[in-house]
């Protein structure tokens, strides 16, 4: 049975009148009468029978009335994008690929927001080791968050936060005994953060323009490891300015402006277009973005 005929059945059963059903359907009484004839043949029941000047439903029509109305409501929910979505009933696991710096900043706030609205939703965080791979395209990753690198051409993105690059050192570091110049900054021993073991980056290019060079004494795979090492040594590392002030303070670390012209860190999120219109995925992305931006 086509959906238009089902809507005609609903109108006829609700109105008990061919004329009023026609008005509700935006058609003529003659057309509504023809649809009633088709419905009678399909159902094998007269549905509406004459009683004096009006029509009354048969027992079969009374049985069908609420069932048909509920069926149409379900069809409307299916065909209307996002209609009927209620996170409180959602049971789903979302997978987020991120750096540990994003995880430390956003995970607690995100978890609180999610559990308040959707107690059946779980979040799985994956390391950025999958970055640049086909995780989004293959559906193994729902959202990638951080400094976005090379992505498949169809991937959708949204900018989240822009932050200057800052230096990070323990509060009692000798660097803080005077003005931090480019030469004093370069003279300190540094911690590099790279999961691939890279030592050089934009900092080194900016220093080279001034005829300076730094020593990257240690390379670690995560920002958390770099912060803990900076806490316990006179090594200097890098981070995003104002990114994790509570964590820096708790670890006894201070940030400082780097006396070089450096491009800011641009954090964003990425997802595959197959999920763009999914109301649950949109809901999750909104909460993740708010958690990263500290809204």
C-alpha positions in Angstrom: 0.0 0.0 0.0 1.4 3.4 -0.9 1.9 6.0 1.8 -0.7 8.4 0.3 -3.3 5.7 0.5 -2.3 5.1 4.1 -2.7 8.8 4.9 -6.2 8.7 3.2 -7.1 5.8 5.5 -6.0 7.7 8.5 -8.0 10.8 7.5 -11.1 8.8 6.9 -10.9 6.9 10.1 -10.2 10.1 12.1 -13.0 12.2 10.5 -15.7 9.5 9.8 -16.6 11.7 6.9 -15.5 11.7 3.2 -16.0 15.4 2.9 -13.9 16.3 6.0 -11.3 13.7 5.0 -11.0 15.4 1.6 -10.5 18.8 3.2 -7.8 17.3 5.5 -6.0 15.7 2.5 -6.4 18.8 0.3 -8.3 16.9 -2.4 -11.9 16.7 -3.6 -14.7 14.6 -2.0 -14.9 12.5 -5.2 -11.2 11.7 -5.0 -11.6 10.8 -1.3 -14.6 8.6 -2.1 -12.5 6.7 -4.7 -9.7 6.2 -2.2 -12.2 4.8 0.3 -13.4 2.3 -2.4 -9.8 1.2 -2.9 -9.2 0.9 0.8 -12.4 -1.2 1.2 -11.1 -3.6 -1.5 -7.6 -3.7 0.1 -8.8 -4.3 3.6 -11.7 -6.5 2.8 -14.0 -4.4 5.0 -16.4 -1.5 4.4 -14.6 0.5 7.1 -17.2 3.3 7.1 -21.0 2.6 6.7 -23.9 4.9 6.4 -26.0 5.6 9.6 -28.6 8.2 8.9 -27.0 11.3 7.4 -23.5 10.3 8.4 -20.9 7.5 8.4 -19.9 5.3 11.3 -16.8 3.1 11.6 -17.0 -0.7 11.5 -15.3 -2.7 14.3 -12.4 -3.4 11.9 -12.1 0.4 11.4 -11.9 1.0 15.1 -9.2 -1.6 15.4 -7.2 0.1 12.7 -7.6 3.7 13.8 -4.7 4.0 16.4 -2.6 1.4 14.6 -2.6 3.4 11.4 -2.0 6.7 13.2 1.0 5.2 15.0 2.4 3.8 11.8 2.2 7.2 10.1 4.0 8.8 13.0 6.7 6.3 12.6 7.0 6.9 8.9 7.2 10.7 9.5 10.0 10.2 11.9 11.9 8.1 9.4 11.4 10.5 6.5 12.0 13.7 8.4 15.8 14.3 9.0 16.6 14.2 12.7 13.0 14.0 13.8 12.3 12.0 16.9 16.0 12.0 18.0 16.3 11.9 21.8 19.8 11.4 23.2 18.4 10.0 26.4 17.5 6.8 24.5 20.8 6.6 22.5 23.0 3.6 23.0 26.1 4.0 21.0 29.9 4.2 21.2 31.7 7.2 19.5 35.3 6.8 18.6 37.5 9.9 18.8 41.1 10.1 17.6 43.1 12.8 19.3 46.3 13.9 20.9 46.7 13.5 24.6 46.7 17.3 24.9 43.2 17.4 23.5 42.2 14.4 25.7 43.4 16.1 28.9 41.6 19.3 28.0 38.3 18.0 26.7 37.7 14.4 28.0 36.4 15.4 31.5 34.1 18.1 30.2 32.9 16.0 27.3 32.1 13.0 29.6 30.1 15.2 32.0 28.0 16.7 29.2 27.4 13.3 27.5 26.4 11.4 30.7 24.0 14.2 31.6 22.1 13.8 28.4 22.8 10.3 27.1 23.8 7.8 29.9 23.9 5.0 27.3 26.6 6.6 25.2 30.3 5.6 25.6 33.4 7.4 24.2 36.4 5.6 22.9 39.6 7.7 22.6 42.3 6.5 20.2 45.8 7.9 19.9 46.8 10.0 17.0 48.9 7.1 15.6 46.0 6.7 13.1 46.3 10.3 11.9 46.6 10.5 8.1 45.2 7.0 7.7 41.9 5.8 6.4 40.2 5.6 9.8 37.5 8.2 9.0 36.9 6.8 5.6 36.7 3.2 6.8 34.4 4.1 9.7 36.9 3.0 12.4 37.0 6.7 13.7 34.0 8.9 14.1 35.8 12.2 14.7 39.4 13.3 14.6 40.4 16.3 16.8 43.6 18.2 16.9 46.0 19.8 14.4 44.6 18.3 11.3 47.1 17.0 8.8 46.5 15.4 5.4 42.9 14.1 5.0 41.1 12.3 2.4 39.5 14.8 -0.1 35.9 14.1 0.9 36.5 14.6 4.7 34.5 17.4 6.3 36.2 19.7 8.8 35.4 22.4 11.3 37.9 24.8 13.0 37.7 24.9 16.7 40.5 26.8 18.5 43.5 28.8 17.4 46.3 29.3 20.0 49.8 30.7 19.9 52.7 28.4 20.5 54.1 28.9 24.0 57.2 27.6 25.8 56.7 25.5 28.9 59.2 25.0 31.8 59.2 24.3 35.5 58.4 27.4 37.6 61.9 27.6 39.0 63.7 27.3 35.7 66.7 29.6 35.2 65.0 31.0 32.1 62.6 32.9 34.3 65.5 34.8 36.0 65.7 37.3 33.2 64.1 38.4 29.9 63.6 35.4 27.6 65.3 36.3 24.4 65.6 34.2 21.3 69.2 33.4 22.1 68.4 32.4 25.7 65.5 30.3 24.5 67.7 28.5 21.9 70.5 27.9 24.5 68.2 25.9 26.8 67.9 22.1 26.2 64.6 21.1 24.7 62.1 18.3 24.7 60.7 17.4 21.4 57.2 15.9 21.1 56.8 13.5 18.1 55.3 10.1 17.8 57.6 9.6 14.8 60.8 10.7 16.5 61.1 14.0 14.6 63.5 16.5 16.1 63.0 19.6 13.9 60.0 21.7 13.1 58.9 25.4 12.6 60.7 26.4 15.8 64.0 25.3 14.3 63.3 27.1 11.0 62.5 30.3 12.8 65.7 30.1 14.9 67.8 29.4 11.8 66.6 32.7 10.3 68.3 34.4 13.2 71.4 32.2 13.0 70.5 30.3 16.1 70.1 26.6 16.8 68.6 24.7 19.7 69.5 21.3 21.1 66.6 18.8 21.3 68.0 16.7 24.0 65.0 14.3 24.4 62.1 13.3 22.1 59.0 11.8 23.6 55.8 10.6 21.9 53.2 12.7 23.9 52.6 16.1 25.4 51.8 14.5 28.8 55.2 12.8 28.9 56.9 16.1 27.9 55.1 18.0 30.7 56.1 15.5 33.3 59.7 15.5 32.1 59.8 19.3 32.1 58.5 19.3 35.7 61.4 17.2 36.8 64.2 18.8 34.8 65.6 22.0 33.3 64.4 20.9 29.9 62.0 23.2 28.0 59.1 22.0 25.9 56.3 23.5 23.8 52.6 23.8 24.2 49.5 25.9 23.2 49.2 29.1 25.2 46.3 29.0 27.7 45.5 25.4 26.7 45.9 23.6 30.0 46.4 26.3 32.7 45.1 24.1 35.6 47.3 21.2 34.6 50.4 23.4 34.3 49.7 25.0 37.7 49.2 21.6 39.3 52.5 20.3 37.9 54.4 23.4 38.9 55.0 24.5 35.3 54.9 28.0 33.7 54.3 29.0 30.1 56.1 31.9 28.4 55.8 33.6 25.0 58.4 32.4 22.5 60.3 35.4 21.1 60.0 34.2 17.5 57.4 34.7 14.8 55.6 31.4 14.7 52.3 30.3 13.1 49.6 29.6 15.7 48.3 26.1 16.4 45.0 25.6 14.6 42.9 22.9 16.2 39.9 21.4 14.3 37.7 18.4 14.0 37.2 16.1 11.0 34.6 13.5 10.1 33.4 11.5 7.1 30.4 13.0 5.2 28.5 9.7 5.7 27.9 11.0 9.2 27.1 14.6 8.4 23.3 14.3 8.5 23.1 11.7 11.3 21.4 13.5 14.2 23.3 11.4 16.8 26.6 12.2 15.2 25.8 15.9 14.9 24.8 15.9 18.6 28.1 14.3 19.6 30.1 16.6 17.4 28.5 19.6 19.0 29.3 18.4 22.5 32.9 17.5 21.5 33.4 21.0 19.9 32.1 22.7 23.0 34.3 20.7 25.3 37.5 21.5 23.2 36.6 25.2 23.1 35.8 25.2 26.8 32.3 26.6 26.3 
